[in-house]
Amino acid sequence: MNWKSLFTPGANMSPDEVKIFMAEHQLDEYQLLDVRQLKEYERGHLPGSMLVPVKELTGRMEELDRTKPTFVY
């Protein structure tokens, strides 16, 4: 599976729209995907986010829940 296909059907949201969505939903209703490198993640990340560096994304697609809204940063 191509990693880009995970994101094709979704709409782009502004950071403010994502903050509102997160405030109105439980963490188990969506997933936060941090695609930065480990050192960046260790310096700080959003609570509940999953680290999958962009270079590893293709090989780790099975770890993602395609049924949930996914916010990538």
NULOVO-908314 format. One record per atom (N, C-alpha, C, O): atom name; residue in one letter; residue number from 1; x, y, z. Coordinates in nm, 3 decimals. Layout:
% residues N
{"CA" "A" NUM {X Y Z}};
...
END
This chain:
% residues 73
{"N" "M" 1 {0.084 -0.118 0.000}};
{"CA" "M" 1 {0.000 0.000 0.000}};
{"C" "M" 1 {0.089 0.124 0.000}};
{"O" "M" 1 {0.191 0.129 0.069}};
{"N" "N" 2 {0.049 0.221 -0.076}};
{"CA" "N" 2 {0.120 0.347 -0.084}};
{"C" "N" 2 {0.079 0.434 0.035}};
{"O" "N" 2 {-0.041 0.450 0.061}};
{"N" "W" 3 {0.174 0.491 0.107}};
{"CA" "W" 3 {0.142 0.570 0.226}};
{"C" "W" 3 {0.056 0.691 0.192}};
{"O" "W" 3 {-0.022 0.736 0.275}};
{"N" "K" 4 {0.067 0.744 0.070}};
{"CA" "K" 4 {-0.012 0.859 0.032}};
{"C" "K" 4 {-0.162 0.826 0.029}};
{"O" "K" 4 {-0.245 0.914 0.049}};
{"N" "S" 5 {-0.195 0.699 0.004}};
{"CA" "S" 5 {-0.337 0.662 -0.004}};
{"C" "S" 5 {-0.407 0.675 0.131}};
{"O" "S" 5 {-0.529 0.688 0.137}};
{"N" "L" 6 {-0.331 0.673 0.239}};
{"CA" "L" 6 {-0.391 0.693 0.372}};
{"C" "L" 6 {-0.451 0.832 0.384}};
{"O" "L" 6 {-0.551 0.849 0.455}};
{"N" "F" 7 {-0.394 0.929 0.319}};
{"CA" "F" 7 {-0.433 1.067 0.337}};
{"C" "F" 7 {-0.516 1.125 0.224}};
{"O" "F" 7 {-0.566 1.237 0.236}};
{"N" "T" 8 {-0.533 1.054 0.116}};
{"CA" "T" 8 {-0.604 1.104 0.000}};
{"C" "T" 8 {-0.747 1.148 0.026}};
{"O" "T" 8 {-0.785 1.257 -0.015}};
{"N" "P" 9 {-0.831 1.066 0.095}};
{"CA" "P" 9 {-0.972 1.103 0.107}};
{"C" "P" 9 {-1.000 1.218 0.203}};
{"O" "P" 9 {-1.110 1.274 0.201}};
{"N" "G" 10 {-0.906 1.252 0.286}};
{"CA" "G" 10 {-0.932 1.352 0.389}};
{"C" "G" 10 {-0.923 1.494 0.340}};
{"O" "G" 10 {-0.874 1.522 0.230}};
{"N" "A" 11 {-0.972 1.583 0.424}};
{"CA" "A" 11 {-0.965 1.725 0.395}};
{"C" "A" 11 {-0.852 1.786 0.476}};
{"O" "A" 11 {-0.820 1.738 0.585}};
{"N" "N" 12 {-0.794 1.891 0.425}};
{"CA" "N" 12 {-0.693 1.964 0.501}};
{"C" "N" 12 {-0.764 2.049 0.605}};
{"O" "N" 12 {-0.869 2.107 0.579}};
{"N" "M" 13 {-0.704 2.057 0.722}};
{"CA" "M" 13 {-0.759 2.140 0.830}};
{"C" "M" 13 {-0.650 2.232 0.880}};
{"O" "M" 13 {-0.532 2.196 0.880}};
{"N" "S" 14 {-0.689 2.349 0.922}};
{"CA" "S" 14 {-0.593 2.442 0.980}};
{"C" "S" 14 {-0.558 2.395 1.121}};
{"O" "S" 14 {-0.633 2.317 1.180}};
{"N" "P" 15 {-0.447 2.442 1.176}};
{"CA" "P" 15 {-0.414 2.406 1.313}};
{"C" "P" 15 {-0.527 2.441 1.412}};
{"O" "P" 15 {-0.552 2.366 1.505}};
{"N" "D" 16 {-0.593 2.553 1.392}};
{"CA" "D" 16 {-0.702 2.591 1.482}};
{"C" "D" 16 {-0.819 2.493 1.471}};
{"O" "D" 16 {-0.882 2.459 1.571}};
{"N" "E" 17 {-0.849 2.449 1.348}};
{"CA" "E" 17 {-0.957 2.352 1.330}};
{"C" "E" 17 {-0.923 2.218 1.396}};
{"O" "E" 17 {-1.010 2.152 1.454}};
{"N" "V" 18 {-0.798 2.179 1.388}};
{"CA" "V" 18 {-0.754 2.054 1.454}};
{"C" "V" 18 {-0.767 2.067 1.605}};
{"O" "V" 18 {-0.813 1.974 1.671}};
{"N" "K" 19 {-0.727 2.180 1.661}};
{"CA" "K" 19 {-0.739 2.202 1.805}};
{"C" "K" 19 {-0.884 2.192 1.850}};
{"O" "K" 19 {-0.913 2.132 1.953}};
{"N" "I" 20 {-0.974 2.249 1.774}};
{"CA" "I" 20 {-1.117 2.242 1.807}};
{"C" "I" 20 {-1.165 2.098 1.798}};
{"O" "I" 20 {-1.236 2.051 1.887}};
{"N" "F" 21 {-1.127 2.028 1.693}};
{"CA" "F" 21 {-1.166 1.887 1.678}};
{"C" "F" 21 {-1.118 1.806 1.798}};
{"O" "F" 21 {-1.194 1.729 1.856}};
{"N" "M" 22 {-0.991 1.824 1.835}};
{"CA" "M" 22 {-0.934 1.749 1.948}};
{"C" "M" 22 {-1.006 1.781 2.078}};
{"O" "M" 22 {-1.026 1.693 2.162}};
{"N" "A" 23 {-1.045 1.906 2.096}};
{"CA" "A" 23 {-1.115 1.945 2.219}};
{"C" "A" 23 {-1.254 1.884 2.226}};
{"O" "A" 23 {-1.307 1.861 2.335}};
{"N" "E" 24 {-1.314 1.857 2.111}};
{"CA" "E" 24 {-1.450 1.805 2.106}};
{"C" "E" 24 {-1.458 1.652 2.096}};
{"O" "E" 24 {-1.567 1.596 2.097}};
{"N" "H" 25 {-1.343 1.585 2.086}};
{"CA" "H" 25 {-1.341 1.440 2.070}};
{"C" "H" 25 {-1.244 1.376 2.170}};
{"O" "H" 25 {-1.149 1.438 2.217}};
{"N" "Q" 26 {-1.270 1.250 2.199}};
{"CA" "Q" 26 {-1.181 1.172 2.285}};
{"C" "Q" 26 {-1.060 1.127 2.203}};
{"O" "Q" 26 {-1.070 1.113 2.081}};
{"N" "L" 27 {-0.946 1.105 2.269}};
{"CA" "L" 27 {-0.824 1.065 2.201}};
{"C" "L" 27 {-0.840 0.934 2.124}};
{"O" "L" 27 {-0.774 0.915 2.022}};
{"N" "D" 28 {-0.926 0.846 2.171}};
{"CA" "D" 28 {-0.943 0.718 2.101}};
{"C" "D" 28 {-1.030 0.730 1.975}};
{"O" "D" 28 {-1.052 0.631 1.905}};
{"N" "E" 29 {-1.080 0.850 1.947}};
{"CA" "E" 29 {-1.163 0.872 1.828}};
{"C" "E" 29 {-1.082 0.921 1.708}};
{"O" "E" 29 {-1.137 0.934 1.598}};
{"N" "Y" 30 {-0.956 0.949 1.727}};
{"CA" "Y" 30 {-0.869 0.995 1.619}};
{"C" "Y" 30 {-0.727 0.952 1.651}};
{"O" "Y" 30 {-0.699 0.904 1.760}};
{"N" "Q" 31 {-0.637 0.970 1.555}};
{"CA" "Q" 31 {-0.497 0.939 1.583}};
{"C" "Q" 31 {-0.408 1.055 1.541}};
{"O" "Q" 31 {-0.431 1.122 1.440}};
{"N" "L" 32 {-0.305 1.074 1.620}};
{"CA" "L" 32 {-0.205 1.177 1.593}};
{"C" "L" 32 {-0.080 1.107 1.545}};
{"O" "L" 32 {-0.028 1.018 1.613}};
{"N" "L" 33 {-0.033 1.144 1.430}};
{"CA" "L" 33 {0.083 1.079 1.369}};
{"C" "L" 33 {0.196 1.179 1.355}};
{"O" "L" 33 {0.187 1.275 1.278}};
{"N" "D" 34 {0.302 1.156 1.430}};
{"CA" "D" 34 {0.421 1.241 1.425}};
{"C" "D" 34 {0.519 1.177 1.329}};
{"O" "D" 34 {0.569 1.067 1.355}};
{"N" "V" 35 {0.548 1.243 1.218}};
{"CA" "V" 35 {0.635 1.185 1.116}};
{"C" "V" 35 {0.777 1.245 1.120}};
{"O" "V" 35 {0.854 1.230 1.025}};
{"N" "R" 36 {0.809 1.310 1.230}};
{"CA" "R" 36 {0.944 1.367 1.244}};
{"C" "R" 36 {1.041 1.258 1.288}};
{"O" "R" 36 {1.003 1.142 1.301}};
{"N" "Q" 37 {1.165 1.295 1.309}};
{"CA" "Q" 37 {1.267 1.201 1.355}};
{"C" "Q" 37 {1.260 1.184 1.508}};
{"O" "Q" 37 {1.205 1.269 1.578}};
{"N" "L" 38 {1.317 1.075 1.557}};
{"CA" "L" 38 {1.312 1.040 1.700}};
{"C" "L" 38 {1.360 1.155 1.789}};
{"O" "L" 38 {1.294 1.186 1.889}};
{"N" "K" 39 {1.471 1.217 1.757}};
{"CA" "K" 39 {1.523 1.325 1.842}};
{"C" "K" 39 {1.425 1.441 1.852}};
{"O" "K" 39 {1.411 1.502 1.959}};
{"N" "E" 40 {1.357 1.472 1.742}};
{"CA" "E" 40 {1.257 1.579 1.744}};
{"C" "E" 40 {1.139 1.539 1.831}};
{"O" "E" 40 {1.089 1.619 1.909}};
{"N" "Y" 41 {1.096 1.414 1.818}};
{"CA" "Y" 41 {0.986 1.361 1.898}};
{"C" "Y" 41 {1.021 1.365 2.047}};
{"O" "Y" 41 {0.938 1.404 2.130}};
{"N" "E" 42 {1.143 1.325 2.080}};
{"CA" "E" 42 {1.186 1.324 2.221}};
{"C" "E" 42 {1.192 1.465 2.279}};
{"O" "E" 42 {1.169 1.482 2.399}};
{"N" "R" 43 {1.221 1.565 2.198}};
{"CA" "R" 43 {1.225 1.704 2.246}};
{"C" "R" 43 {1.087 1.757 2.280}};
{"O" "R" 43 {1.073 1.850 2.358}};
{"N" "G" 44 {0.985 1.697 2.221}};
{"CA" "G" 44 {0.849 1.738 2.249}};
{"C" "G" 44 {0.754 1.688 2.142}};
{"O" "G" 44 {0.784 1.691 2.022}};
{"N" "H" 45 {0.639 1.643 2.188}};
{"CA" "H" 45 {0.536 1.594 2.095}};
{"C" "H" 45 {0.399 1.610 2.159}};
{"O" "H" 45 {0.388 1.629 2.280}};
{"N" "L" 46 {0.297 1.600 2.078}};
{"CA" "L" 46 {0.161 1.610 2.129}};
{"C" "L" 46 {0.127 1.484 2.208}};
{"O" "L" 46 {0.159 1.374 2.164}};
{"N" "P" 47 {0.064 1.498 2.325}};
{"CA" "P" 47 {0.026 1.381 2.403}};
{"C" "P" 47 {-0.062 1.286 2.320}};
{"O" "P" 47 {-0.156 1.329 2.254}};
{"N" "G" 48 {-0.029 1.158 2.326}};
{"CA" "G" 48 {-0.107 1.058 2.255}};
{"C" "G" 48 {-0.062 1.034 2.112}};
{"O" "G" 48 {-0.120 0.951 2.042}};
{"N" "S" 49 {0.040 1.107 2.067}};
{"CA" "S" 49 {0.085 1.090 1.929}};
{"C" "S" 49 {0.170 0.965 1.912}};
{"O" "S" 49 {0.235 0.920 2.007}};
{"N" "M" 50 {0.169 0.911 1.791}};
{"CA" "M" 50 {0.248 0.793 1.757}};
{"C" "M" 50 {0.360 0.840 1.665}};
{"O" "M" 50 {0.337 0.911 1.568}};
{"N" "L" 51 {0.483 0.798 1.698}};
{"CA" "L" 51 {0.597 0.833 1.614}};
{"C" "L" 51 {0.615 0.729 1.505}};
{"O" "L" 51 {0.637 0.612 1.532}};
{"N" "V" 52 {0.605 0.774 1.381}};
{"CA" "V" 52 {0.638 0.692 1.264}};
{"C" "V" 52 {0.711 0.787 1.168}};
{"O" "V" 52 {0.647 0.857 1.089}};
{"N" "P" 53 {0.845 0.789 1.175}};
{"CA" "P" 53 {0.918 0.879 1.087}};
{"C" "P" 53 {0.877 0.857 0.941}};
{"O" "P" 53 {0.853 0.744 0.899}};
{"N" "V" 54 {0.871 0.965 0.866}};
{"CA" "V" 54 {0.819 0.959 0.730}};
{"C" "V" 54 {0.891 0.854 0.645}};
{"O" "V" 54 {0.828 0.791 0.559}};
{"N" "K" 55 {1.020 0.833 0.667}};
{"CA" "K" 55 {1.094 0.733 0.589}};
{"C" "K" 55 {1.050 0.591 0.622}};
{"O" "K" 55 {1.072 0.500 0.542}};
{"N" "E" 56 {0.988 0.569 0.739}};
{"CA" "E" 56 {0.942 0.437 0.780}};
{"C" "E" 56 {0.794 0.414 0.752}};
{"O" "E" 56 {0.743 0.303 0.770}};
{"N" "L" 57 {0.725 0.516 0.709}};
{"CA" "L" 57 {0.580 0.511 0.699}};
{"C" "L" 57 {0.529 0.398 0.608}};
{"O" "L" 57 {0.435 0.328 0.645}};
{"N" "T" 58 {0.589 0.381 0.493}};
{"CA" "T" 58 {0.543 0.278 0.401}};
{"C" "T" 58 {0.546 0.140 0.466}};
{"O" "T" 58 {0.453 0.061 0.447}};
{"N" "G" 59 {0.649 0.109 0.540}};
{"CA" "G" 59 {0.664 -0.022 0.604}};
{"C" "G" 59 {0.584 -0.039 0.732}};
{"O" "G" 59 {0.576 -0.150 0.785}};
{"N" "R" 60 {0.524 0.067 0.781}};
{"CA" "R" 60 {0.452 0.059 0.908}};
{"C" "R" 60 {0.305 0.095 0.896}};
{"O" "R" 60 {0.240 0.126 0.996}};
{"N" "M" 61 {0.252 0.093 0.775}};
{"CA" "M" 61 {0.112 0.131 0.751}};
{"C" "M" 61 {0.014 0.047 0.832}};
{"O" "M" 61 {-0.091 0.097 0.872}};
{"N" "E" 62 {0.047 -0.080 0.857}};
{"CA" "E" 62 {-0.046 -0.168 0.930}};
{"C" "E" 62 {-0.066 -0.123 1.075}};
{"O" "E" 62 {-0.161 -0.168 1.140}};
{"N" "E" 63 {0.019 -0.037 1.126}};
{"CA" "E" 63 {0.006 0.013 1.263}};
{"C" "E" 63 {-0.101 0.122 1.274}};
{"O" "E" 63 {-0.145 0.156 1.384}};
{"N" "L" 64 {-0.143 0.176 1.160}};
{"CA" "L" 64 {-0.239 0.287 1.160}};
{"C" "L" 64 {-0.381 0.236 1.142}};
{"O" "L" 64 {-0.405 0.137 1.073}};
{"N" "D" 65 {-0.473 0.304 1.206}};
{"CA" "D" 65 {-0.615 0.270 1.195}};
{"C" "D" 65 {-0.678 0.358 1.087}};
{"O" "D" 65 {-0.701 0.477 1.108}};
{"N" "R" 66 {-0.704 0.298 0.972}};
{"CA" "R" 66 {-0.757 0.375 0.859}};
{"C" "R" 66 {-0.901 0.422 0.882}};
{"O" "R" 66 {-0.951 0.502 0.804}};
{"N" "T" 67 {-0.967 0.374 0.985}};
{"CA" "T" 67 {-1.105 0.414 1.011}};
{"C" "T" 67 {-1.115 0.543 1.092}};
{"O" "T" 67 {-1.222 0.602 1.103}};
{"N" "K" 68 {-1.005 0.585 1.149}};
{"CA" "K" 68 {-1.006 0.706 1.233}};
{"C" "K" 68 {-0.947 0.825 1.159}};
{"O" "K" 68 {-0.858 0.810 1.075}};
{"N" "P" 69 {-0.998 0.944 1.190}};
{"CA" "P" 69 {-0.933 1.064 1.136}};
{"C" "P" 69 {-0.788 1.065 1.184}};
{"O" "P" 69 {-0.759 1.033 1.299}};
{"N" "T" 70 {-0.698 1.102 1.095}};
{"CA" "T" 70 {-0.555 1.102 1.127}};
{"C" "T" 70 {-0.500 1.241 1.105}};
{"O" "T" 70 {-0.513 1.299 0.997}};
{"N" "F" 71 {-0.437 1.294 1.208}};
{"CA" "F" 71 {-0.372 1.425 1.200}};
{"C" "F" 71 {-0.222 1.402 1.199}};
{"O" "F" 71 {-0.166 1.342 1.290}};
{"N" "V" 72 {-0.158 1.451 1.095}};
{"CA" "V" 72 {-0.015 1.427 1.072}};
{"C" "V" 72 {0.062 1.557 1.093}};
{"O" "V" 72 {0.023 1.663 1.045}};
{"N" "Y" 73 {0.172 1.544 1.167}};
{"CA" "Y" 73 {0.260 1.659 1.181}};
{"C" "Y" 73 {0.404 1.613 1.187}};
{"O" "Y" 73 {0.495 1.696 1.199}};
END
